[in-house]
Every structure is written in C-alpha cells, then in structure tokens.
Amino acid sequence: MRLYNRINGEELKRRMMESEEDRVTLSFYQYYQLGNPQLFRDHLYLKLYPIDVFGRIYVASEGVNGQISVPREHWSEFEDILDEIDFLRDTRLNIAVEDNGKSFFKLKVKVRPKIVADGLNDDTFDVTQRGEHLDAVAFNELTERDDTYVVDMRNHYEWEVGHFKDAVLPDAETFRECLPQVEEMMADKKDKPIILYCTGGIRCEKASAYLKHKGFSSVYQLDGGIIQYAKKVEEKQLPNKFIGKNFVFDERLGERISEDVIAKCHQCGTPCDTHVNCDNDACHILFIQCPSCAEKYNQCCSQKCADFTALPEEQRQELRKHMSFNGTKMGKGRYKAYRKDEPLSLSSLEPLKKRVAQREKIRVNESQEQ
C-alpha cells in the first residue's frame, strides 16, 4: 500500500464537497516520547487510510498532534485503532462544535521536529510541570476574580473573529512569536492568576510549563481549549464567556460559538467574520471578506489581485515572476486591502509588461539563431 496520497488535491476536494457521507471532525494530541517517529507515522497511516480518515497528523519524537475527520460508519474501528496504541488509549477527542463533514479531503501524516512549532528548547525547562487544568465551571469561577488574567495563546487572525471577554490578545502571527510576547506583556503580573487558552489545549500545555519556569506562580490552562469549553457550556447550561467564532485550521475556517460578530471585513469595514483565501493563486492571503466585497473584488483581497486573475493564464505565469501581492510571503492578514495612496489597477504594470515582452522577444530570437 502507498504510504501517501497520489491523487490530485483538487479532485479529492471536489469528491469531498459532493459527498453526502456523514463524517465526524475532531482534534487530538498526546505528548509522548516516541523512539521512532517515522515508523510510528507509517503504522498510523496504514491503519487510518483504509477506513477513509481524512486530515492532518503531525508525528514527532515528543508525541502526536492531529486534526482529522472520520466517517461515522467507521467510528468504532477508529476507536479500536487508538485503543491498540497504549499512549493514545485514553486520549481526549475534541469533537468539532459545528461540523458539516467538509473539513478535510485527504489524509496527510507527517514527521516533524515538534508537534507544535513553539521555538522552545525543551532541555532548558521541565515540560511536565504544566499549569493546572481548569474545566468550564472552574474557568468561569476563576475569571470572576478581578485579579485574574485570561491570555489568548493563538494568532491574531484567530482571535480576531472570536475570543474570551476581556482576554489579553498578543499581536502575533505564529505561536513561536506569541510566547515571548506573552512573557513580556505579563512580566509585572507574575504573582497573579493567569489562565491560558487556545483552540484545543495543545499550545497551552507547553506554554504553561514555560511560564512557570519563568517565575509565574499561578498558571492555569483551559482544559480542552475553546472546543471543550463550548461543549461543556452547552451541556451544563453555563454562562458562555466566549464571544464570536472559533477559528479552525481546516476547510471550514471557523465554527460559531456565540452569535456575536466581533470582526470586520478587511476591505470595507462591514461587520463580518468570514475568513477566505484570496482567489489569486499568486497571493492566496487569508483575510476577512463580506459577500459584497467578494462580488466587487471577484473573491480577491484587492483590485490588483482581481485584475491579475482576469489576465490570460500565460500572461499571469510570466508576470508573477516579477510581482508581489499581499500574500506572496505567506502572510495571514498583515496587509492593507485598500490604500488610497496607491492605484489598485494594473495600469502601473504596463512598463513591467513591456519589459517582459521584450525579454520574451529576445529569448525567441536567440533560440532561432541557435
């Protein structure tokens, strides 16, 4: 059996969108010292592929981190697979809050240096000395204290669409950037109760141990993250302190926790919390766009990208070698979609297009001479 997918991704995505199969989206993680991550990776792929599990799983010497979807008809088989693996037997499965079964369209199991890119040297502190876990009830109770600080350990484009009330919101694009920011922002509050939270809990496991190592005395973490909190709040009819959407790293890009819309369209400022990727493949930046702007800019992040996508494919391929767009460097929301001091049309690119045409003419002449 092949140990990786070889079918075109667009074809797999089309099949998934057209499928009526009932699937369960979930995330899970477990820190565990794996002696041979590659061998375990292959074993996991061989077990999950036959039962049509889709998603993304990272395997490292420190454990496993997965976001997947499982066909409901194969759920018991999936549980049996986990039960056969000692360190995954009692792993908590964070079932998605909102799930249409269209979260993933293929299975990817990858070996990575770490299951979360945290930028930390684990040899410098005890990663097992983590913060105290709080369930939804304990979280709500502790946040009623005036001296408690709730810290969001996610990236700016995640908390922009939803976060806990009065949370500290680091302006970071990656978890690696977030940790030092939090340490600096909370430097004068080392004796105060600090509750960390993230999507499913994995980022807080390491972050809480790091902050304790740095001298923070009362560090807590929300058990199971936002996903588990939302479920327990609904089950136990507790006050919901999370406002807006929970950003997720799959095709859904978000699941609604409350009806509040706290974000705005990046192009016109209208209340909106729908994340999309720019339809210009040379850009593809992640941003928030309302339906009106989606129509106006042809699902693109700017007029520049919209005009670019309207060009013939051959011309786009040549021009993109000499152009940069909002998302050329894989940024996530770090841009201005509309700037009054810059033209948004491609008219300014005419000199570039002429140079490209001249280079192509020279290339053709040289090839003919040979």
C-alpha positions in Angstrom: 0.0 0.0 0.0 1.2 3.5 -0.8 2.1 5.5 2.3 0.9 8.8 1.0 -1.8 10.2 -1.3 -1.1 10.5 -5.1 -4.5 11.7 -6.3 -4.8 15.3 -7.4 -5.8 17.5 -4.4 -8.5 19.4 -6.4 -10.1 16.2 -7.4 -10.2 15.0 -3.8 -11.7 18.2 -2.7 -14.4 18.0 -5.4 -15.3 14.5 -4.3 -15.5 15.6 -0.7 -17.7 18.6 -1.4 -20.1 16.4 -3.5 -20.1 13.6 -0.9 -23.1 13.1 1.4 -21.1 10.8 3.7 -21.7 11.5 7.4 -18.3 12.4 9.0 -17.1 13.5 12.4 -14.4 16.2 12.7 -12.2 16.1 15.7 -8.8 17.0 17.0 -6.5 15.2 19.5 -3.0 15.4 20.8 -0.7 13.5 23.2 2.8 14.2 24.4 4.8 11.0 24.5 8.4 10.1 23.8 8.5 8.2 20.5 11.6 6.3 19.8 11.0 6.0 16.0 8.6 8.7 14.8 8.9 7.6 11.1 8.0 4.0 11.9 5.0 5.2 14.0 4.0 7.6 11.2 3.9 4.7 8.7 2.0 2.5 11.1 -0.7 5.2 11.7 -1.1 5.9 8.0 -1.6 2.2 7.3 -4.2 1.9 10.0 -6.2 5.1 9.1 -6.1 5.1 5.3 -8.3 2.0 4.8 -11.1 3.5 6.9 -11.1 6.8 4.9 -9.8 9.0 7.7 -9.0 12.5 6.3 -7.0 15.2 7.9 -3.6 16.3 9.0 -1.5 14.5 11.7 1.9 15.5 12.9 4.2 13.0 14.5 7.4 13.9 16.4 9.7 12.4 19.0 7.6 14.3 21.6 4.2 12.9 20.5 1.3 13.3 18.1 -1.0 16.1 17.1 -3.9 15.6 14.8 -6.9 17.3 13.2 -9.0 14.8 11.3 -12.4 13.7 10.1 -13.7 10.1 10.4 -16.6 8.5 8.6 -19.3 7.9 11.2 -19.8 4.3 9.9 -16.1 3.6 10.8 -16.1 5.4 14.1 -15.8 2.2 16.2 -12.9 1.0 14.0 -11.2 4.3 14.6 -11.6 4.0 18.4 -10.2 0.4 18.2 -7.1 1.7 16.4 -6.5 4.2 19.2 -7.1 1.6 21.8 -4.4 -0.6 20.3 -1.8 2.2 20.8 -1.1 2.4 24.6 -0.3 6.1 24.8 -3.4 7.0 22.7 -5.9 4.8 24.5 -7.3 7.5 26.8 -6.6 10.5 24.6 -9.4 13.1 24.7 -11.0 13.6 21.4 -12.2 17.2 20.9 -15.2 16.8 18.6 -16.0 19.9 16.5 -18.6 22.3 17.7 -20.0 22.9 14.2 -19.4 20.2 11.6 -20.7 19.8 8.1 -18.3 16.9 7.3 -16.4 19.0 4.8 -13.4 19.8 7.0 -10.7 17.7 5.2 -10.4 15.9 1.9 -7.3 13.8 2.2 -5.0 12.1 4.8 -1.6 13.6 5.5 0.6 12.1 8.2 3.9 13.9 8.5 7.0 13.6 10.7 8.0 17.0 12.2 10.7 18.1 14.7 7.8 19.1 17.0 4.1 18.6 17.1 3.7 22.3 17.6 6.3 24.8 16.3 7.0 26.6 19.6 10.6 27.6 19.1 11.5 26.4 22.7 14.5 24.5 23.8 12.8 21.8 25.9 16.1 20.9 27.5 16.1 24.2 29.4 13.0 23.6 31.5 10.7 20.8 32.7 7.9 20.5 30.2 6.0 18.2 32.5 5.5 20.9 35.1 2.4 22.3 33.3 -0.3 24.6 34.5 -3.3 23.4 36.4 -6.1 22.3 34.1 -9.5 24.1 34.5 -12.8 22.8 33.3 -15.6 25.1 32.1 -17.0 25.5 35.6 -13.7 26.3 37.3 -12.7 28.6 34.4 -15.9 30.7 34.8 -15.4 30.9 38.5 -11.8 32.0 38.4 -12.4 34.6 35.7 -14.9 36.3 38.1 -12.0 37.4 40.2 -10.8 40.9 39.5 -7.1 39.9 39.7 -7.3 37.1 37.1 -5.9 37.5 33.6 -7.1 35.4 30.7 -4.5 35.1 27.9 -5.2 34.0 24.4 -2.3 31.9 23.1 -3.5 31.9 19.5 -2.5 34.0 16.5 -4.0 37.4 15.6 -6.2 36.1 12.8 -7.7 33.5 15.1 -8.7 35.8 18.0 -9.8 38.5 15.6 -13.1 36.6 14.9 -13.6 35.3 18.5 -12.1 35.3 21.9 -13.0 35.3 25.6 -14.3 38.5 27.1 -11.5 40.8 28.4 -8.8 38.4 27.2 -5.2 39.6 26.7 -4.6 39.3 22.9 -1.0 39.1 21.8 -0.5 40.5 18.3 1.4 37.5 16.9 1.2 35.7 13.6 2.7 32.4 14.9 2.8 30.5 18.2 6.6 31.0 18.2 6.1 34.8 18.2 3.3 34.6 20.8 5.3 33.1 23.7 7.8 35.9 24.1 5.1 38.5 23.7 3.0 37.0 26.5 6.1 36.8 28.8 6.8 40.5 28.2 3.1 41.6 28.4 2.6 39.8 31.7 6.0 40.5 33.2 4.6 42.6 36.1 1.8 40.1 36.9 3.9 37.0 37.9 2.0 36.7 41.2 -1.5 37.0 39.6 -3.7 34.1 38.4 -3.1 33.7 34.7 -5.3 31.4 32.6 -4.0 30.4 29.2 -6.3 29.1 26.4 -6.1 28.0 22.8 -8.2 26.0 20.3 -7.9 22.5 21.7 -5.3 22.9 24.5 -2.1 21.7 22.9 -0.4 25.1 22.7 -1.1 25.8 26.4 0.5 22.5 27.5 4.0 23.7 26.7 3.3 27.4 27.2 2.1 27.0 30.8 5.2 25.0 31.7 7.4 27.7 30.1 5.7 30.5 32.1 6.1 28.5 35.3 9.8 28.1 34.5 10.0 31.9 34.0 8.7 32.5 37.5 4.9 32.9 37.1 3.4 31.4 40.2 -0.3 30.8 39.4 -0.6 29.5 35.9 -3.7 27.7 34.7 -4.9 26.4 31.3 -8.4 25.8 29.9 -8.8 22.0 29.7 -9.6 21.0 26.1 -9.4 24.6 24.9 -12.2 26.5 23.3 -13.7 23.4 21.7 -14.2 21.6 25.0 -15.3 24.7 26.8 -18.1 25.4 24.2 -19.4 21.8 24.6 -19.4 21.9 28.4 -21.1 25.3 28.5 -23.9 23.9 26.3 -24.2 20.6 28.2 -24.3 22.2 31.7 -26.1 25.4 30.7 -23.3 27.6 31.9 -22.8 31.3 31.1 -20.8 31.4 27.8 -17.8 33.8 28.2 -16.5 33.2 24.6 -17.7 35.7 22.0 -17.8 35.1 18.3 -16.2 32.3 16.2 -13.6 29.7 17.0 -11.0 29.7 14.1 -10.1 26.2 12.9 -7.4 25.1 10.6 -9.4 23.2 8.0 -11.7 23.8 5.1 -14.4 25.3 7.5 -12.0 28.0 8.8 -14.4 28.6 11.7 -17.1 27.3 14.0 -19.6 29.6 15.7 -19.6 29.7 19.5 -21.8 32.7 20.0 -23.9 34.8 17.7 -21.7 37.9 18.2 -19.8 39.1 15.1 -16.8 41.0 16.5 -14.6 41.3 13.4 -14.9 43.5 10.3 -14.5 43.0 6.6 -10.9 43.9 5.8 -12.0 45.7 2.7 -15.0 47.8 3.6 -15.3 47.6 7.4 -18.7 46.0 7.5 -19.2 43.6 10.5 -18.1 40.2 9.2 -16.2 37.2 10.5 -15.9 35.0 7.4 -12.3 34.1 6.6 -11.4 33.3 3.0 -8.2 33.0 0.9 -7.6 35.4 -2.0 -8.6 33.7 -5.2 -5.3 34.9 -6.8 -3.1 31.8 -6.6 0.0 34.1 -6.6 -1.4 35.8 -3.4 -3.7 33.4 -1.5 -3.6 35.5 1.6 -6.0 34.7 4.4 -8.4 37.6 5.2 -11.9 38.5 6.2 -14.3 39.4 3.4 -18.0 40.2 3.3 -20.3 38.9 0.4 -20.5 42.4 -1.1 -16.7 42.8 -1.4 -16.4 39.2 -2.6 -18.5 40.1 -5.5 -16.9 43.5 -6.0 -13.3 42.1 -6.0 -14.1 38.7 -7.6 -13.2 36.8 -4.4 -9.8 38.6 -4.2 -8.1 40.7 -1.5 -7.6 43.8 -3.7 -8.4 45.2 -7.1 -4.8 44.4 -8.0 -5.4 40.7 -7.4 -8.8 40.8 -9.1 -7.3 42.4 -12.2 -4.5 40.0 -12.2 -6.8 37.0 -12.2 -8.6 38.3 -15.2 -5.5 38.2 -17.3 -4.8 35.2 -19.6 -3.0 32.3 -17.9 0.1 32.6 -20.0 0.5 36.3 -19.1 -0.2 35.6 -15.4 2.5 33.0 -15.3 5.1 35.4 -16.7 4.1 38.4 -14.7 4.0 36.7 -11.3 7.8 36.2 -11.6 8.2 39.9 -11.3 5.3 40.8 -9.0 4.4 40.5 -5.3 1.0 40.5 -3.7 -0.4 40.8 -0.2 0.2 37.1 0.5 3.3 36.4 -1.6 5.3 35.8 1.6 2.5 33.7 3.1 1.3 36.3 5.5 -2.1 36.0 7.2 -3.9 39.3 7.3 -0.8 41.5 7.5 -1.7 43.9 4.8 -4.0 46.7 3.7 -6.5 45.6 1.2 -7.3 49.2 0.1 -4.9 52.1 0.1 -6.0 55.4 -1.2 -2.4 56.5 -1.9 -1.8 53.6 -4.3 -3.6 52.8 -7.6 -5.4 49.5 -7.4 -5.5 48.7 -11.2 -2.8 47.0 -13.2 -2.2 50.1 -15.3 1.0 50.8 -13.3 2.3 47.4 -14.5 2.4 48.4 -18.2 6.2 49.2 -18.1 6.8 45.8 -16.5 4.6 44.0 -19.1 6.6 45.7 -21.8 9.9 44.6 -20.3 8.6 41.1 -20.0 7.5 41.2 -23.7 11.0 42.4 -24.7 12.7 39.7 -22.8 10.5 37.1 -24.4 11.3 38.5 -27.9 15.0 38.3 -27.2 14.6 34.8 -25.9 12.8 33.7 -29.1 15.4 35.4 -31.3 18.2 33.7 -29.5 16.6 30.3 -29.8 16.0 30.8 -33.5 19.7 31.8 -34.0 20.8 28.5 -32.4 
